[in-house]
Amino acid sequence: MSSSSDFLVVGAGIFGVTTALSLRSRGYSVTLIDPGPLPYPLAASTDVSKVVRMEYGDNRQYTRMAIGSIEGFHRWNELFGETLYHETGVLAASKGPMSENEFVNSSFQMLLDEGQRPERLPAGEISRRFPAWSTGVYTDGFYNARGGYAESGRVVGKLAERAAAVGVEVRPGQTADQLLLDGGRVQGMRTREGAKFTSDHTVLAAGSWTPWLLPELQSVMTATGHPIFHLKPRNPAPFFAPDFVVYFGDTARTGWYGFPMLREGIVKVSRHGVGVTLHPEHDERTVYEEDYAELRIFLEDTFPALLDAEITYTRRCLYNDTLDEHFWIDRHPEKEGLSVATGGSGHGFKFGPVLGDLIADVVEDKPNEWAGLFRWRDLSPDTTGQEASRYHGNTV
């Protein structure tokens, strides 16, 4: 079994499927391979929900990319013929004065600077506006009406269907195994299933599998897992939007964030923190007793009404972390015919509507205003993460 095309895209998560669509729209023949089925259950993109938000502290580039992405998510809703991006708005809550909370305060100022209209919610206003926040622990913050969440697994599935409909050769059930090399030039990929896919240019968008396929990246990126809980409240009424929205629970200092009632009839609570190192395929994505204990502390502080909620599902959300937590999108500096598009670091999905064209520009060696931040780079082992909303506390 073999196939040949102008471009081979390895990995059909949000990085890969949007790249395939963008390259196809530019007139190329494109093959997209993935272990499948699509969306692939082990992929980072595959989940019931991902946050879509503009709040990135004082990072203007990510803020502007998010503004463009939100416009793109609305276009995708029209394209799909159903609402898979839900604009509930986003609440950024602080346990103390916003002026002393770097992430919340700088995000608020950046939104104002970019012409957005975040609504300041000082003492008492959070619980008045969103009654489930009843403890009074969170005393300051703001609400941004632009933002919300996307049903990420369903979005990826729809994009894969769209790719096939516009002529991308979509090949699930093909697990990338070994680059095909001729001297210093990459000519495609061999899969575990025995197929050979050749191309003029290969785009490796394999998420946390990337450093296993390209060992020279193992020193700058790794896979980590982060706890997710699905809770079924005894009384669900207070947890529906607009009375309960996507939120940051002082996330940069606690890691906790979450969602209103989802299609599945659950409230999802997650932690955006350090996580635990794991192998993307072989390690169990298990939530530990310490995670349960820390969830309970968060709920006591924040949503006491969820303390007796049934926990219907848990898992560890997969991140492909780069050391600096910026994406890794560039042509390989030494291997001709190869580009890499990966390193989502737990915050990549929201940029889906702008990722494809960004990656396609890089692959074609065209200028793109966003590309510089994500270039191939040297990172020392002591490089620290720069994603502003993430909790960088002690490793579990």
C-alpha positions in Angstrom: 0.0 0.0 0.0 1.4 3.4 -0.9 0.4 6.9 -1.8 2.1 10.0 -3.1 1.1 13.7 -2.9 2.5 17.2 -2.8 2.1 17.3 0.9 1.8 14.6 3.6 0.4 15.8 6.9 1.1 13.4 9.8 -1.6 13.8 12.5 -5.2 14.8 12.2 -5.6 16.8 15.4 -6.3 20.5 15.3 -2.8 21.4 14.0 -2.8 18.8 11.3 -6.4 18.9 10.0 -6.4 22.7 9.7 -3.0 22.5 7.9 -4.3 19.9 5.4 -7.4 22.1 4.7 -5.3 25.3 4.2 -2.8 23.5 1.9 -5.6 21.9 -0.1 -7.2 25.4 -0.5 -4.0 26.5 -2.1 -4.2 23.9 -4.9 -2.0 21.2 -3.6 -2.6 17.5 -3.4 -2.6 16.6 0.3 -2.6 13.3 2.2 -3.6 13.3 5.9 -2.7 10.2 8.0 -3.6 9.5 11.6 -3.9 6.4 13.8 -7.6 7.0 13.8 -10.5 6.7 14.1 -11.1 10.4 13.7 -11.1 12.2 16.1 -8.4 9.9 17.5 -9.3 9.1 21.1 -5.8 9.6 22.4 -5.2 12.9 20.7 -5.0 16.2 22.8 -7.7 17.7 20.6 -10.2 15.0 21.4 -12.3 16.2 24.3 -15.9 17.3 25.0 -14.7 21.0 25.4 -11.8 23.3 25.1 -11.7 27.0 26.3 -11.8 29.7 23.6 -10.5 32.9 25.2 -8.6 36.1 24.5 -7.1 36.4 28.0 -3.3 36.1 27.6 -1.9 38.5 30.1 0.2 41.2 28.4 1.0 39.0 25.3 -0.4 41.0 22.5 0.2 38.4 19.8 -1.8 35.6 21.4 -4.6 38.1 22.2 -4.8 39.2 18.6 -4.6 35.6 17.3 -7.5 34.7 19.7 -9.6 37.6 18.4 -9.1 36.3 14.9 -9.9 32.8 16.0 -13.1 33.7 17.6 -14.3 35.2 14.4 -13.2 32.0 12.7 -15.2 29.8 15.1 -18.3 31.7 14.2 -17.6 31.0 10.5 -17.1 27.3 11.4 -20.5 27.2 13.1 -22.0 28.5 9.9 -20.0 26.0 7.8 -20.9 23.0 10.0 -24.6 24.0 10.2 -24.6 23.6 14.0 -23.3 25.4 17.0 -20.1 23.7 18.2 -18.5 27.0 19.4 -20.6 28.4 22.3 -20.0 32.1 23.2 -20.9 32.1 26.8 -18.3 34.7 27.7 -15.3 34.2 30.1 -15.1 35.1 33.7 -11.6 35.8 35.1 -11.9 35.7 38.9 -9.2 36.8 41.4 -9.0 35.9 45.1 -7.6 39.3 45.9 -7.5 42.8 44.3 -7.2 42.6 40.6 -4.4 45.1 40.7 -2.3 42.5 42.6 -3.1 39.7 40.2 -0.7 39.9 37.3 -2.6 37.6 34.9 -6.0 39.0 35.5 -5.0 42.6 35.6 -2.7 42.5 32.6 -5.3 40.6 30.6 -8.0 43.2 31.4 -5.7 46.0 30.4 -4.7 44.3 27.2 -8.3 43.7 26.2 -9.1 47.3 26.7 -6.0 48.3 24.7 -7.2 46.0 21.9 -10.6 47.6 21.7 -12.5 44.9 23.6 -15.1 45.6 26.3 -14.4 43.5 29.4 -16.7 44.3 32.3 -15.0 44.8 35.7 -16.6 42.8 38.5 -15.4 44.2 41.9 -16.3 42.9 45.3 -19.7 41.3 45.5 -20.4 41.6 41.8 -19.1 38.1 40.9 -21.6 36.3 43.1 -24.4 38.7 42.2 -23.9 38.1 38.5 -23.0 34.4 38.8 -24.8 33.0 41.9 -22.9 29.7 42.0 -19.9 31.7 43.1 -21.3 32.0 46.6 -18.4 31.8 48.9 -17.1 35.4 48.7 -13.5 34.1 48.3 -13.2 35.6 44.9 -13.4 39.4 45.4 -12.4 40.9 42.1 -12.1 40.1 38.4 -13.8 40.8 35.0 -16.2 39.2 32.5 -15.5 39.3 28.8 -18.5 38.5 26.7 -16.4 37.4 23.7 -15.1 33.9 24.3 -16.5 30.6 25.6 -15.8 27.0 24.6 -15.7 24.7 21.6 -16.8 21.1 21.5 -13.3 20.2 20.4 -13.7 16.5 19.5 -16.7 17.2 17.4 -15.0 20.2 15.7 -12.0 18.0 14.7 -14.4 15.4 13.4 -16.2 18.0 11.3 -13.0 19.4 9.9 -11.8 15.9 9.0 -15.1 15.4 7.1 -14.6 18.7 5.4 -11.1 17.8 4.4 -12.2 14.6 2.7 -15.0 16.5 1.0 -12.6 19.0 -0.6 -10.2 16.4 -1.9 -7.7 15.7 0.9 -6.9 12.0 1.0 -7.8 11.3 4.6 -6.3 8.0 5.8 -7.2 7.0 9.4 -5.8 3.7 10.7 -2.2 4.7 9.7 0.2 5.1 12.5 3.4 7.1 11.7 6.5 5.0 12.4 9.5 6.1 10.5 10.5 9.0 8.2 11.5 8.0 4.7 14.9 9.6 4.1 17.1 10.0 1.1 20.3 11.5 2.3 19.3 14.6 4.1 15.9 14.9 2.5 12.6 13.6 3.9 10.4 11.9 1.3 7.5 10.8 3.4 6.6 8.4 6.1 6.3 4.7 6.7 3.5 3.5 9.0 3.3 0.6 11.5 0.7 -0.9 9.3 3.2 -1.3 6.5 2.1 1.5 4.2 4.4 4.0 2.6 3.3 7.6 2.0 5.6 9.7 -0.2 5.4 13.4 -0.7 7.4 16.5 -1.8 7.0 17.9 1.7 6.0 16.3 5.0 4.4 18.2 7.8 4.8 16.5 11.2 1.8 17.5 13.3 1.8 14.5 15.6 1.3 16.3 18.9 3.0 14.5 21.8 4.1 11.7 19.4 6.4 14.3 17.6 9.5 13.9 19.8 9.3 10.1 19.5 9.2 10.4 15.7 11.8 13.2 15.7 14.2 12.5 18.6 16.1 15.8 18.2 13.1 17.5 19.8 13.1 15.3 23.0 15.2 17.9 24.8 12.7 20.7 24.2 9.3 19.1 24.5 7.5 16.4 26.4 4.1 15.0 27.0 2.3 15.9 30.3 -1.1 14.9 31.7 -3.5 17.2 33.6 -6.5 16.2 35.7 -10.1 16.6 34.3 -13.3 15.8 36.2 -16.8 15.5 34.9 -19.3 16.4 37.7 -23.1 15.8 37.6 -24.6 18.3 40.1 -27.6 17.2 42.2 -29.2 20.5 41.2 -28.0 21.5 37.7 -30.0 24.7 37.4 -27.3 27.1 38.7 -24.7 25.8 36.3 -26.2 26.7 32.9 -25.1 29.7 30.9 -25.6 32.6 31.1 -25.7 32.3 34.9 -22.5 30.1 34.8 -19.9 30.6 32.2 -16.4 29.5 31.2 -14.2 30.7 34.1 -10.7 31.1 35.4 -10.6 30.4 39.2 -7.5 32.5 39.8 -6.0 30.1 37.4 -2.4 31.4 37.2 -2.2 30.9 41.0 -4.4 27.7 41.4 -4.6 26.1 37.9 -8.3 25.6 38.1 -10.7 26.5 35.3 -14.0 25.1 34.0 -17.1 25.2 32.0 -20.9 25.6 32.3 -23.2 22.6 31.8 -22.2 20.8 28.7 -24.2 18.8 26.1 -23.3 15.7 28.0 -25.1 16.9 31.1 -22.0 17.5 33.2 -19.9 20.4 34.5 -16.3 19.9 33.6 -13.6 21.1 35.9 -9.9 21.0 34.9 -6.5 22.1 36.0 -4.0 24.0 33.8 -0.8 23.4 35.8 2.4 21.4 35.9 0.9 18.0 35.4 2.8 14.7 35.3 5.1 13.4 32.6 3.7 10.5 30.6 4.1 8.6 27.3 1.3 9.6 25.0 0.5 6.1 24.0 1.7 3.6 26.7 1.0 5.3 30.0 -2.4 5.3 31.7 -3.9 8.8 32.0 -5.0 8.3 35.5 -6.2 10.9 38.0 -4.6 10.4 41.4 -5.9 10.6 45.0 -4.0 14.0 45.4 -6.0 15.3 42.4 -9.3 14.4 44.1 -8.1 16.1 47.3 -7.1 19.3 45.5 -10.3 19.3 43.6 -12.3 19.2 46.9 -10.3 22.2 48.2 -11.0 24.1 45.1 -14.8 23.3 45.2 -15.0 24.2 48.9 -13.5 27.6 48.1 -15.4 28.2 44.9 -18.5 26.0 44.3 -19.7 24.3 47.5 -22.9 23.2 45.6 -20.6 20.8 43.6 -19.1 19.1 46.7 -21.7 16.3 46.6 -21.9 16.1 42.8 -21.3 12.7 41.3 -17.9 12.4 39.5 -18.9 10.6 36.4 -15.6 10.5 34.6 -12.0 11.4 35.1 -8.8 11.4 32.9 -5.6 13.3 32.4 -5.7 15.8 29.5 -2.7 15.4 27.2 -0.4 18.4 26.6 2.6 18.4 24.2 4.6 20.9 26.3 7.5 22.8 24.9 9.9 24.2 27.6 8.7 27.8 27.0 5.1 26.8 26.3 5.1 28.4 22.9 4.1 26.4 19.8 6.7 24.9 17.5 6.0 25.7 13.9 8.8 25.8 11.4 10.7 24.1 8.6 13.3 21.7 9.9 16.7 23.4 9.8 18.6 20.3 8.7 16.1 17.9 7.1 14.9 19.1 3.7 11.3 18.4 2.9 10.1 18.4 6.5 8.2 20.9 8.6 7.0 20.6 12.2 3.7 22.0 13.6 3.3 21.0 17.2 3.9 22.1 20.8 0.3 23.1 21.7 1.3 23.1 25.4 -2.3 23.0 26.6 -3.4 26.2 25.0 -3.4 25.5 21.2 -6.9 24.4 20.3 -8.5 27.8 20.6 -6.3 29.0 17.7 -7.6 26.3 15.3 -9.3 28.8 12.9 -5.9 30.6 12.3 -3.5 27.8 12.7 -3.9 26.2 9.3 -3.0 29.3 7.3 -0.2 30.1 9.7 1.3 26.7 9.3 0.8 26.7 5.5 2.6 30.0 5.2 5.5 28.7 7.2 5.6 25.5 5.1 5.5 27.5 1.9 8.2 29.9 3.3 5.8 32.8 3.0 5.8 35.7 5.5 3.3 35.5 8.4 3.1 38.1 11.2 2.7 35.4 13.9 5.4 32.9 12.8 8.4 34.4 14.5 7.4 33.4 18.0 7.1 29.7 17.0 10.3 29.3 15.0 12.8 26.5 15.6 14.9 27.6 18.6 17.5 26.7 21.2 16.1 26.2 24.7 18.2 25.5 27.7 17.0 22.9 30.2 16.2 25.6 32.7 13.8 27.5 30.4 10.6 28.4 32.1 7.1 28.4 30.7 5.6 31.7 29.6 1.9 30.8 29.2 0.4 33.5 31.4 -2.7 31.8 32.7 -0.9 28.5 33.6 -0.1 27.5 37.2 3.6 26.9 37.4 3.7 25.4 40.9 5.5 22.3 42.2 5.4 19.2 40.1 2.9 16.6 41.3 
